Amino acid sequence: MHIPDGYVDLPLALLFAALSVAVLTVAARRVGGEVSDARAPLLGVVAAGIFAAQMLNWPIPGGTSAHFVGGAFAAILLGPHLGALCVATVVSIQALVFGDGGLVVLGANVFNMAIVEVYVGYAVYRAVAPYGEFRAAFAAGWLGITAGALTAGLQIGLSSAFQYELLATLAIMGVGHLVLGLVEGAITAVVYRYLVEARPDLRPIGQPEVSA
């Protein structure tokens, strides 16, 4: 999912950088005082876990890579706004320090993984949660990463490096992550269930118990 430099045309990269800054600015304002003394350690643990998981990636056709992103997982545990800021920080550190993803396209990568996956994943979780938290977490991880992959496919498909083959890049990224996203969904659901069974206080507000 980390797009390298040269795969997205500069005007598109700048557009998505501006969109990412705008959304994250609103998210920061919405977070306000959400990071309490009790929640701050959870934020650190989630960020560290996602950072480690995202470092394990493998290339797929289309010029990008696939790996566990954790956007939906962060959104479920931290809420969508804090989750977006958390994943954006992880993606930025990986690009700046480890060269995982390009610097020119950093805004595009943040948009895909920290905005699209987080907010889509959270919306899916809230929609499916009445039918079971485990199912909701799985669907959030699965469809969240697929949505992020589609926006990545859109970005590279509208760029000259891929000769503007939009349908091809959308198909490769969408179908590839629709399948690989099953793994993301499974990891999201299993880890989430383990955490809320061990620490019921971590359960999102409005979810009284873990169900299958």
C-alpha positions as CSV (number, residue, x, y, z in Angstrom):
1,M,0.0,0.0,0.0
2,H,3.0,2.3,0.4
3,I,3.3,4.1,-3.0
4,P,6.9,5.1,-3.9
5,D,7.9,8.4,-5.5
6,G,7.5,8.6,-9.2
7,Y,4.2,6.6,-9.3
8,V,1.9,9.5,-8.8
9,D,2.1,12.7,-10.8
10,L,3.1,15.8,-8.8
11,P,-0.2,17.7,-9.2
12,L,-2.1,14.7,-7.8
13,A,0.4,14.2,-5.1
14,L,0.0,17.8,-4.0
15,L,-3.8,17.6,-4.2
16,F,-3.9,14.6,-1.9
17,A,-1.4,16.2,0.4
18,A,-3.7,19.1,0.8
19,L,-6.7,16.9,1.4
20,S,-4.8,14.9,4.0
21,V,-3.7,18.1,5.8
22,A,-7.3,19.4,5.8
23,V,-8.8,16.2,7.1
24,L,-6.2,15.7,9.8
25,T,-6.5,19.3,10.9
26,V,-10.2,18.8,11.5
27,A,-9.5,15.5,13.2
28,A,-7.0,17.2,15.6
29,R,-9.6,19.7,16.5
30,R,-12.3,17.1,17.0
31,V,-10.0,15.0,19.3
32,G,-9.7,17.9,21.7
33,G,-9.2,16.3,25.2
34,E,-9.8,12.7,24.2
35,V,-6.3,11.7,25.2
36,S,-6.8,11.2,28.9
37,D,-4.1,9.9,31.3
38,A,-5.8,6.4,31.0
39,R,-6.0,6.5,27.2
40,A,-2.6,7.8,26.4
41,P,-0.8,4.4,27.0
42,L,-3.3,2.7,24.7
43,L,-2.5,5.3,22.0
44,G,1.2,4.5,22.3
45,V,0.6,0.7,22.3
46,V,-1.7,0.9,19.2
47,A,0.8,3.1,17.3
48,A,3.7,0.8,18.2
49,G,1.8,-2.3,17.1
50,I,0.7,-0.8,13.8
51,F,4.2,0.5,13.2
52,A,5.7,-3.0,13.6
53,A,3.0,-4.7,11.6
54,Q,3.3,-2.3,8.7
55,M,7.0,-2.9,8.3
56,L,6.2,-6.4,7.1
57,N,5.1,-5.9,3.5
58,W,5.4,-7.7,0.1
59,P,5.0,-6.4,-3.4
60,I,2.0,-7.0,-5.6
61,P,1.4,-6.3,-9.3
62,G,0.7,-2.6,-9.9
63,G,3.7,-1.1,-8.3
64,T,2.7,-1.0,-4.7
65,S,2.9,-3.4,-1.7
66,A,0.5,-5.2,0.6
67,H,0.7,-5.5,4.3
68,F,-1.4,-5.2,7.5
69,V,-2.3,-1.5,7.8
70,G,-4.3,-1.5,11.0
71,G,-6.4,1.6,10.2
72,A,-9.7,0.0,11.1
73,F,-8.2,-1.5,14.3
74,A,-7.0,2.0,15.4
75,A,-10.4,3.5,14.6
76,I,-12.3,0.9,16.6
77,L,-10.1,1.3,19.7
78,L,-9.3,5.0,19.6
79,G,-12.2,6.5,17.6
80,P,-11.9,7.6,14.0
81,H,-10.3,11.0,14.6
82,L,-7.6,9.9,17.0
83,G,-7.2,6.7,14.9
84,A,-6.5,8.8,11.8
85,L,-3.9,10.9,13.6
86,C,-2.3,7.7,15.0
87,V,-1.9,6.0,11.6
88,A,-0.8,9.2,9.9
89,T,2.0,9.5,12.4
90,V,3.1,5.9,11.8
91,V,3.0,6.3,8.0
92,S,5.0,9.5,8.2
93,I,7.7,8.1,10.4
94,Q,8.0,5.1,8.1
95,A,8.5,7.3,5.1
96,L,10.8,9.9,6.8
97,V,13.0,7.5,8.7
98,F,12.8,4.1,6.9
99,G,12.0,5.1,3.4
100,D,8.9,3.0,3.3
101,G,6.8,5.0,0.8
102,G,7.9,8.1,-1.0
103,L,8.2,11.6,0.4
104,V,6.6,13.4,-2.5
105,V,3.6,11.0,-2.3
106,L,3.5,11.0,1.6
107,G,0.2,12.9,1.5
108,A,-1.3,10.4,-0.8
109,N,-0.2,7.5,1.3
110,V,-1.5,9.2,4.4
111,F,-4.8,9.8,2.6
112,N,-5.2,6.1,1.7
113,M,-4.1,4.5,4.9
114,A,-4.8,7.0,7.7
115,I,-7.9,8.6,6.3
116,V,-9.8,6.4,3.9
117,E,-9.1,3.1,5.7
118,V,-9.7,4.6,9.2
119,Y,-13.0,6.4,8.4
120,V,-14.4,3.7,6.1
121,G,-13.3,1.0,8.6
122,Y,-15.0,2.8,11.5
123,A,-18.2,3.4,9.5
124,V,-18.4,-0.3,8.6
125,Y,-17.7,-1.3,12.2
126,R,-20.5,0.9,13.5
127,A,-22.9,-0.4,10.8
128,V,-22.2,-4.1,11.5
129,A,-21.6,-3.9,15.3
130,P,-25.3,-4.6,16.2
131,Y,-24.9,-8.0,14.6
132,G,-21.7,-8.8,16.6
133,E,-18.5,-7.1,17.5
134,F,-16.3,-9.9,16.1
135,R,-18.1,-9.7,12.7
136,A,-18.0,-5.9,12.8
137,A,-14.2,-5.8,13.4
138,F,-13.6,-8.4,10.6
139,A,-15.7,-6.4,8.1
140,A,-14.1,-3.1,9.1
141,G,-10.6,-4.5,8.6
142,W,-11.5,-6.2,5.3
143,L,-13.5,-3.4,3.7
144,G,-11.4,-0.6,5.1
145,I,-8.1,-1.8,3.5
146,T,-10.0,-2.5,0.3
147,A,-11.2,1.1,0.2
148,G,-7.7,2.4,0.8
149,A,-6.4,0.2,-2.0
150,L,-8.9,1.6,-4.4
151,T,-7.9,5.2,-3.7
152,A,-4.3,4.1,-4.2
153,G,-5.3,2.5,-7.5
154,L,-7.1,5.8,-8.4
155,Q,-4.0,7.8,-7.7
156,I,-1.6,5.7,-9.8
157,G,-4.2,5.1,-12.5
158,L,-4.5,8.8,-13.1
159,S,-0.8,9.2,-13.4
160,S,1.5,9.1,-16.4
161,A,3.8,6.4,-14.9
162,F,1.0,3.9,-15.5
163,Q,-0.1,5.5,-18.8
164,Y,-3.4,6.5,-17.2
165,E,-4.6,2.9,-17.2
166,L,-7.2,3.7,-14.5
167,L,-9.4,0.6,-14.9
168,A,-6.3,-1.7,-14.8
169,T,-4.9,-0.2,-11.6
170,L,-8.3,-0.1,-9.9
171,A,-8.8,-3.8,-10.8
172,I,-5.3,-4.8,-9.6
173,M,-5.4,-2.9,-6.4
174,G,-9.1,-3.5,-5.6
175,V,-9.2,-7.2,-6.4
176,G,-5.8,-7.9,-4.8
177,H,-6.7,-6.2,-1.6
178,L,-10.3,-7.6,-1.6
179,V,-8.6,-11.0,-1.2
180,L,-5.6,-10.0,0.9
181,G,-8.0,-7.9,3.0
182,L,-9.5,-11.1,4.4
183,V,-6.2,-11.5,6.3
184,E,-6.4,-7.9,7.6
185,G,-10.0,-8.5,8.7
186,A,-9.1,-11.7,10.5
187,I,-6.2,-10.1,12.3
188,T,-8.3,-7.1,13.2
189,A,-11.1,-9.3,14.6
190,V,-8.9,-11.7,16.5
191,V,-6.7,-9.1,18.2
192,Y,-9.7,-6.9,19.0
193,R,-11.6,-9.8,20.6
194,Y,-8.5,-10.8,22.6
195,L,-8.0,-7.2,23.9
196,V,-11.6,-6.6,24.9
197,E,-11.9,-9.9,26.6
198,A,-8.7,-9.2,28.6
199,R,-9.5,-5.5,29.1
200,P,-13.3,-4.9,28.8
201,D,-12.7,-1.2,29.5
202,L,-11.2,-0.8,26.1
203,R,-14.5,-1.7,24.4
204,P,-15.9,1.2,22.4
205,I,-18.8,3.1,24.0
206,G,-22.1,1.5,23.2
207,Q,-20.8,-2.0,22.8
208,P,-21.7,-3.8,26.0
209,E,-20.3,-7.2,25.3
210,V,-18.3,-9.2,22.8
211,S,-20.4,-11.4,20.6
212,A,-19.6,-13.8,17.8
